[in-house]
Amino acid sequence: MLNMRSFWRSPCFQVLASFLCWTLNCRPFSEATVSPTAGPRVKPSYNFGRTFLGLDKCNACIGTSICKKFFKEEIRFDSWLSSHLKLPPNYLSCYSGNYSDDSKNWRPVEISRLATKYQHDQSDKRICASVTHAKSCSIERTLWKTERFQKWLKAKRLTPGLVQGLPTTLLRCPSQRLLDRIVRRYAEVPDAGSVYMDHFTDRDKLRLLYTLSVNTHPIMLQIFPGAEGWPFPKYLGSCGRLIVTTSTRPLKEFYGVSSDVAVDLALQLLAVLDSIVNNDLGYFFYFTQVDAGTFGVFSDGRLFIRDASMLGVIDKQEGIQLMNGQWEEKDIFSCLVTDCQNAPPSCNSIRRSQSLSMVCMELLPKLLKEKFLPPMQAKIDSTLSICADNLLSEQDVITAAQVLVDILKPLRTCDSQFAYRYPDCKYSVKP
């Protein structure tokens, strides 16, 4: 009987395959690309290691809720669609990818790290040096022995005292109501709907503590989800030290757009800033820093907060707690990816107009630059300069922002390119 495996490997078959591919104007099978929409599945040749994901450092990681998707190839990096199916470089902070629930329908996603590879490496070395003075150690075991985590192990509820001294912006002015919200909505554990951590395993507690110490971006997406109207992308899950969210285009890619698109994005940006200051839940959000990647745009034209790592929250219902001396208690969790020598500003120093001034200084001038005829452009530029002046009173800045809204609203067009509000805008009485 003919050995088919030997035939496939034979020179005759290779010549035949090459001839067929040439006549059909296609690539040889060995160089074929893999498409998410392709019918038959091609077994990849990559080696998906735990190190790339950061699973070798768990449970000093973000979580494992979406790991199965990676290993079942239901989450793919864009580079997996290349001919050699190689993993992308591990030093990048963000990757484009594709996500599927049924291996047939795919949608774009963003796969990102909460810190750069260098920051993670330095953090791991710092953890080892803090206890053993060695270059390498068991990161999990070392953090497990710390005084802070031992307090977490005994705690039934996440309280302000347990997060005191953590460097992330979200926890600079914590309230009990905010911390309860974190526990109730933490997506890396089964939902118990309780403010008590009885349903947390010890490893769950370490992962939450680690995330709160490194970067609270995924926590913000979980506790203020876009499905409830908050201006954030959807959190899909995490695996090791990678998180997966809905796909975005950073605002910086829109600096060269037409005037009507620029007007629409500017009005959305100002509306987002207003919503995070004035909302029904009584939370006041503020930025400590903004850049061209802080905000992003969905495929339908909606603008949202793409990076929430520099976003703080003050609870207007419960007021400011731990505003004095909260930085005195420092430990290894205070210095994982930041310089723990630099004390943050007092919660009392946060202005309601702080985010407005930053956006009017850093983003809106680039978005609206040279988009209009001189009289209108000069009026916009003058208003932006007032809005950007943080030496003015809060009310002066807020008033300037409202004046800018009044200038831009009549310039807003109703067109199908703004899918998120079309055709509703055709029937709206508002401009």
C-alpha positions as CSV (number, residue, x, y, z in Angstrom):
1,M,0.0,0.0,0.0
2,L,1.3,3.5,-0.9
3,N,2.7,5.4,2.1
4,M,0.9,8.7,1.7
5,R,3.1,10.5,4.3
6,S,6.2,9.5,2.3
7,F,4.5,10.7,-0.9
8,W,3.7,14.2,0.6
9,R,7.3,14.6,1.6
10,S,8.7,13.3,-1.7
11,P,10.4,15.7,-4.3
12,C,7.7,14.7,-6.8
13,F,4.9,16.1,-4.6
14,Q,6.9,19.3,-3.9
15,V,7.3,19.9,-7.6
16,L,3.6,19.2,-8.3
17,A,2.5,21.5,-5.5
18,S,4.7,24.3,-6.7
19,F,3.4,23.9,-10.3
20,L,-0.2,24.0,-9.1
21,C,0.4,27.1,-7.0
22,W,2.1,28.8,-9.9
23,T,-0.8,28.0,-12.3
24,L,-3.4,29.2,-9.7
25,N,-1.4,32.3,-8.8
26,C,-1.0,31.4,-5.1
27,R,1.7,30.8,-2.6
28,P,3.2,27.4,-1.7
29,F,1.4,25.9,1.3
30,S,4.5,26.2,3.5
31,E,4.3,30.0,3.1
32,A,0.6,30.5,3.3
33,T,-0.8,33.1,5.7
34,V,-3.4,32.3,8.3
35,S,-6.5,34.4,8.2
36,P,-9.0,34.6,11.1
37,T,-11.8,34.0,8.6
38,A,-10.2,31.0,6.9
39,G,-12.2,27.8,6.9
40,P,-9.8,24.9,7.9
41,R,-7.5,25.6,10.8
42,V,-3.7,25.5,10.2
43,K,-1.8,24.3,13.2
44,P,0.7,27.1,14.1
45,S,4.4,26.6,14.6
46,Y,4.9,29.0,17.4
47,N,6.0,28.2,20.9
48,F,3.7,30.0,23.3
49,G,5.7,30.3,26.4
50,R,4.6,31.3,29.9
51,T,7.4,33.9,30.0
52,F,5.9,36.0,27.2
53,L,2.6,36.2,29.0
54,G,4.2,36.7,32.5
55,L,2.6,33.6,33.8
56,D,6.0,32.5,35.2
57,K,5.6,35.4,37.6
58,C,2.1,34.7,38.7
59,N,0.6,35.3,41.2
60,A,2.5,38.6,41.1
61,C,0.5,39.4,37.9
62,I,-2.8,40.8,36.8
63,G,-4.9,37.6,36.5
64,T,-5.7,34.5,34.4
65,S,-9.3,35.0,33.3
66,I,-8.6,35.0,29.6
67,C,-5.7,32.6,29.4
68,K,-7.8,29.8,27.8
69,K,-8.6,32.2,24.9
70,F,-4.9,32.6,24.2
71,F,-4.1,28.9,24.3
72,K,-7.2,28.0,22.2
73,E,-6.1,30.5,19.6
74,E,-9.3,32.5,20.1
75,I,-7.0,35.5,20.7
76,R,-4.4,36.1,18.1
77,F,-1.7,38.7,17.8
78,D,-1.6,40.3,14.3
79,S,1.8,38.7,13.8
80,W,0.1,35.3,14.0
81,L,-1.4,36.1,10.6
82,S,2.1,36.3,9.1
83,S,3.7,33.4,7.2
84,H,5.9,32.2,10.1
85,L,3.4,32.6,13.0
86,K,5.9,34.1,15.4
87,L,5.0,35.8,18.6
88,P,5.6,39.5,18.6
89,P,8.6,41.1,20.4
90,N,8.2,40.9,24.2
91,Y,9.5,44.4,24.8
92,L,6.5,46.2,23.3
93,S,3.9,47.7,25.6
94,C,0.9,47.3,23.3
95,Y,-0.1,44.9,20.5
96,S,-2.9,44.7,18.0
97,G,-4.9,41.4,18.0
98,N,-8.0,39.6,17.0
99,Y,-10.6,38.1,19.3
100,S,-13.3,35.4,18.6
101,D,-16.0,33.6,20.5
102,D,-16.6,31.0,17.8
103,S,-13.4,30.9,15.7
104,K,-15.4,32.3,12.8
105,N,-16.3,35.9,13.6
106,W,-13.3,38.0,14.7
107,R,-13.1,41.5,16.1
108,P,-10.0,43.7,16.7
109,V,-8.7,44.0,20.3
110,E,-5.8,45.6,22.0
111,I,-3.4,43.5,24.1
112,S,-1.2,45.5,26.4
113,R,1.1,45.4,29.4
114,L,0.6,47.6,32.5
115,A,4.3,48.5,32.5
116,T,7.2,48.1,30.1
117,K,9.3,45.0,30.1
118,Y,12.2,47.1,31.5
119,Q,10.0,48.4,34.4
120,H,8.8,44.9,35.2
121,D,12.4,43.5,35.2
122,Q,13.5,46.3,37.4
123,S,10.5,45.8,39.7
124,D,11.2,42.1,40.0
125,K,14.9,42.8,40.9
126,R,13.8,45.3,43.5
127,I,11.4,42.8,45.0
128,C,14.2,40.2,45.3
129,A,16.7,42.7,46.7
130,S,14.3,44.0,49.3
131,V,14.4,40.7,51.2
132,T,17.1,38.3,49.9
133,H,19.5,40.7,48.4
134,A,19.7,38.3,45.5
135,K,19.3,39.0,41.8
136,S,16.6,36.4,41.3
137,C,14.1,34.8,43.6
138,S,10.5,33.6,43.8
139,I,8.6,36.9,43.3
140,E,5.4,35.5,44.6
141,R,6.9,34.0,47.7
142,T,8.8,37.2,48.5
143,L,5.7,39.4,48.2
144,W,3.8,36.8,50.3
145,K,6.1,37.4,53.2
146,T,5.7,41.1,53.3
147,E,3.9,42.8,56.2
148,R,1.4,44.5,54.0
149,F,0.3,41.2,52.3
150,Q,0.0,39.5,55.6
151,K,-2.5,42.2,56.6
152,W,-4.4,41.5,53.4
153,L,-4.5,37.8,54.1
154,K,-6.3,38.5,57.4
155,A,-8.6,41.2,56.1
156,K,-12.2,40.5,55.4
157,R,-12.8,43.9,53.8
158,L,-10.6,46.2,51.7
159,T,-10.1,49.3,53.8
160,P,-8.2,52.6,53.2
161,G,-5.5,51.5,55.6
162,L,-4.7,48.5,53.4
163,V,-3.9,50.6,50.4
164,Q,-2.2,53.4,52.3
165,G,1.1,54.3,50.6
166,L,0.3,52.7,47.2
167,P,1.5,55.0,44.4
168,T,-1.2,54.6,41.8
169,T,-3.4,57.7,41.1
170,L,-6.7,55.9,41.8
171,L,-5.7,55.3,45.4
172,R,-4.3,58.7,46.4
173,C,-7.6,59.8,47.9
174,P,-9.5,56.5,48.6
175,S,-12.9,56.2,50.2
176,Q,-14.5,53.1,51.6
177,R,-17.3,53.3,49.0
178,L,-14.7,53.3,46.2
179,L,-12.8,50.3,47.7
180,D,-16.0,48.4,48.2
181,R,-16.8,49.0,44.5
182,I,-13.4,47.5,43.6
183,V,-14.1,44.3,45.5
184,R,-17.6,43.9,44.2
185,R,-16.6,44.3,40.6
186,Y,-13.1,42.7,40.5
187,A,-13.4,40.6,37.3
188,E,-10.6,38.1,38.1
189,V,-12.7,36.4,40.7
190,P,-16.2,34.8,40.7
191,D,-18.8,37.5,41.2
192,A,-20.1,37.3,44.7
193,G,-21.7,40.8,44.8
194,S,-20.3,41.4,48.3
195,V,-18.0,44.1,49.7
196,Y,-16.3,41.4,51.8
197,M,-13.4,39.4,50.4
198,D,-14.6,36.0,51.6
199,H,-14.8,34.7,48.1
200,F,-11.2,35.8,47.4
201,T,-8.5,33.1,47.6
202,D,-5.1,34.2,49.0
203,R,-3.8,34.3,45.4
204,D,-6.7,36.5,44.3
205,K,-5.7,39.0,47.0
206,L,-2.1,39.0,45.9
207,R,-3.1,39.6,42.2
208,L,-5.4,42.5,43.2
209,L,-2.8,44.0,45.5
210,Y,-0.2,43.7,42.7
211,T,-2.5,45.3,40.1
212,L,-3.3,48.2,42.4
213,S,0.4,48.8,43.0
214,V,1.5,48.7,39.4
215,N,-1.3,50.3,37.3
216,T,-5.0,50.6,38.0
217,H,-6.0,51.0,34.4
218,P,-7.7,47.5,34.3
219,I,-9.4,48.1,37.6
220,M,-10.9,51.4,36.3
221,L,-12.4,49.5,33.3
222,Q,-13.9,46.9,35.6
223,I,-15.5,49.2,38.2
224,F,-16.7,51.8,35.7
225,P,-17.7,49.8,32.7
226,G,-18.6,51.3,29.3
227,A,-21.9,49.2,29.4
228,E,-23.1,51.5,32.1
229,G,-22.2,54.7,30.2
230,W,-18.7,55.3,31.4
231,P,-16.3,56.5,28.8
232,F,-13.9,53.5,28.9
233,P,-13.2,50.6,26.6
234,K,-14.4,47.1,27.5
235,Y,-12.2,45.0,29.7
236,L,-12.1,41.5,28.3
237,G,-9.7,39.8,30.7
238,S,-6.1,39.2,31.5
239,C,-3.5,36.5,31.3
240,G,-0.3,36.9,33.3
241,R,0.9,40.4,32.9
242,L,-1.1,41.1,29.7
243,I,-4.7,42.5,29.6
244,V,-7.1,42.5,26.6
245,T,-9.5,45.3,25.8
246,T,-11.6,46.4,22.9
247,S,-9.6,47.9,20.0
248,T,-8.9,51.6,19.9
249,R,-7.3,54.3,17.7
250,P,-5.3,56.9,19.7
251,L,-6.4,60.5,19.4
252,K,-3.0,61.5,17.9
253,E,-4.0,59.7,14.7
254,F,-6.8,62.2,14.2
255,Y,-4.7,65.4,14.4
256,G,-4.7,65.8,10.6
257,V,-8.5,65.1,10.0
258,S,-10.9,67.5,8.4
259,S,-12.5,70.3,10.3
260,D,-15.9,68.6,10.8
261,V,-14.3,65.5,12.3
262,A,-12.0,67.7,14.5
263,V,-15.0,69.6,15.8
264,D,-16.9,66.4,16.6
265,L,-14.0,65.0,18.5
266,A,-13.3,68.2,20.4
267,L,-16.9,68.4,21.5
268,Q,-16.8,64.8,22.6
269,L,-13.6,65.4,24.5
270,L,-15.1,68.3,26.4
271,A,-18.3,66.3,27.1
272,V,-16.3,63.4,28.5
273,L,-14.4,65.7,30.8
274,D,-17.7,67.2,32.0
275,S,-19.2,63.7,32.6
276,I,-16.3,62.5,34.8
277,V,-16.6,65.6,37.0
278,N,-20.4,65.7,37.2
279,N,-22.1,62.3,37.4
280,D,-24.9,60.8,39.4
281,L,-22.6,58.5,41.5
282,G,-20.8,61.5,43.0
283,Y,-17.3,60.5,41.9
284,F,-15.0,63.3,40.7
285,F,-12.4,62.0,38.3
286,Y,-9.3,64.0,37.6
287,F,-6.2,63.5,35.4
288,T,-2.6,64.0,36.7
289,Q,-1.3,63.8,33.2
290,V,-2.6,63.6,29.6
291,D,-0.9,62.9,26.3
292,A,-1.8,61.9,22.7
293,G,-2.5,58.3,23.8
294,T,-4.8,59.1,26.8
295,F,-7.9,59.3,24.6
296,G,-9.0,57.0,21.8
297,V,-11.7,56.6,19.2
298,F,-13.9,53.6,18.4
299,S,-14.6,52.5,14.9
300,D,-18.0,54.3,15.0
301,G,-16.4,57.6,15.9
302,R,-17.1,57.6,19.6
303,L,-14.3,59.1,21.8
304,F,-13.4,57.6,25.2
305,I,-10.6,57.4,27.7
306,R,-8.1,54.9,26.3
307,D,-5.6,55.0,29.2
308,A,-7.0,55.4,32.7
309,S,-3.7,54.9,34.5
310,M,-3.3,58.6,35.2
311,L,-6.9,59.0,36.4
312,G,-7.7,59.6,40.0
313,V,-11.0,59.5,41.8
314,I,-12.3,61.6,44.7
315,D,-15.5,60.6,46.4
316,K,-17.7,63.6,46.7
317,Q,-20.2,61.7,48.9
318,E,-17.8,60.5,51.5
319,G,-15.2,63.2,51.2
320,I,-11.4,63.0,51.2
321,Q,-9.8,60.5,53.5
322,L,-6.1,59.8,54.3
323,M,-5.2,63.1,52.8
324,N,-2.5,63.8,55.3
325,G,0.4,61.5,55.9
326,Q,-0.8,58.7,53.7
327,W,2.6,58.6,51.9
328,E,4.5,58.0,55.2
329,E,3.9,54.3,55.2
330,K,6.0,53.0,52.3
331,D,7.1,49.4,51.4
332,I,8.0,47.4,48.4
333,F,4.5,47.8,47.0
334,S,5.0,51.6,47.0
335,C,8.0,51.3,44.7
336,L,7.2,48.6,42.1
337,V,7.3,50.8,39.0
338,T,7.6,54.3,40.3
339,D,10.1,56.3,42.3
340,C,8.8,56.0,45.8
341,Q,10.8,59.0,46.9
342,N,8.5,61.4,45.2
343,A,5.4,62.2,47.3
344,P,2.2,62.9,45.3
345,P,0.3,66.2,45.7
346,S,-2.2,66.5,48.5
347,C,-5.8,65.5,47.7
348,N,-6.9,69.0,48.8
349,S,-4.8,70.5,46.0
350,I,-6.8,68.9,43.2
351,R,-8.8,71.5,41.2
352,R,-12.1,70.8,39.4
353,S,-10.6,72.4,36.3
354,Q,-7.3,70.5,36.4
355,S,-8.2,68.1,33.6
356,L,-9.7,70.8,31.4
357,S,-6.5,72.9,31.6
358,M,-4.4,69.9,30.6
359,V,-6.6,69.0,27.6
360,C,-6.8,72.6,26.5
361,M,-3.0,72.9,26.7
362,E,-1.9,69.5,25.3
363,L,-4.6,68.1,23.0
364,L,-7.2,70.5,21.7
365,P,-4.7,72.9,20.1
366,K,-3.2,70.1,18.0
367,L,-6.6,68.8,17.1
368,L,-8.1,72.2,16.1
369,K,-4.9,73.7,14.6
370,E,-5.4,75.5,11.3
371,K,-8.8,74.0,10.7
372,F,-10.8,77.2,10.1
373,L,-10.6,80.6,8.4
374,P,-8.7,83.3,10.3
375,P,-11.6,85.0,12.2
376,M,-12.9,81.7,13.6
377,Q,-9.5,80.2,14.1
378,A,-8.3,83.2,16.1
379,K,-11.4,83.1,18.3
380,I,-10.9,79.4,19.0
381,D,-7.1,79.8,19.7
382,S,-7.8,82.7,22.1
383,T,-10.4,80.7,24.0
384,L,-8.1,77.7,24.2
385,S,-5.3,79.9,25.7
386,I,-7.6,81.0,28.5
387,C,-8.8,77.4,29.1
388,A,-5.2,76.2,29.3
389,D,-4.1,78.8,31.9
390,N,-4.0,76.9,35.2
391,L,-3.1,80.1,37.0
392,L,-6.6,81.4,36.5
393,S,-9.4,80.5,38.8
394,E,-11.3,77.3,38.4
395,Q,-14.4,79.1,37.3
396,D,-12.5,81.1,34.6
397,V,-11.2,77.9,33.1
398,I,-14.6,76.2,33.2
399,T,-16.2,79.3,31.7
400,A,-13.7,79.3,28.8
401,A,-14.4,75.6,28.1
402,Q,-18.1,76.4,27.9
403,V,-17.4,79.3,25.5
404,L,-15.4,76.9,23.4
405,V,-18.4,74.5,23.3
406,D,-20.7,77.3,22.3
407,I,-18.3,78.2,19.4
408,L,-17.9,74.6,18.1
409,K,-21.5,73.4,18.4
410,P,-22.8,75.4,15.3
411,L,-19.9,73.9,13.3
412,R,-20.9,70.3,14.1
413,T,-22.3,68.5,11.0
414,C,-24.7,65.6,10.8
415,D,-23.2,63.0,8.5
416,S,-23.1,59.3,8.1
417,Q,-19.4,59.3,8.9
418,F,-20.4,59.9,12.5
419,A,-22.0,56.5,12.9
420,Y,-22.3,56.7,16.7
421,R,-24.9,59.6,16.4
422,Y,-26.3,59.1,12.9
423,P,-29.1,59.3,11.8
424,D,-30.3,60.4,15.3
425,C,-28.7,63.8,14.7
426,K,-31.1,64.4,11.7
427,Y,-34.1,64.4,14.1
428,S,-32.5,66.3,17.0
429,V,-33.6,69.8,17.7
430,K,-30.2,70.5,19.3
431,P,-27.4,71.7,17.0
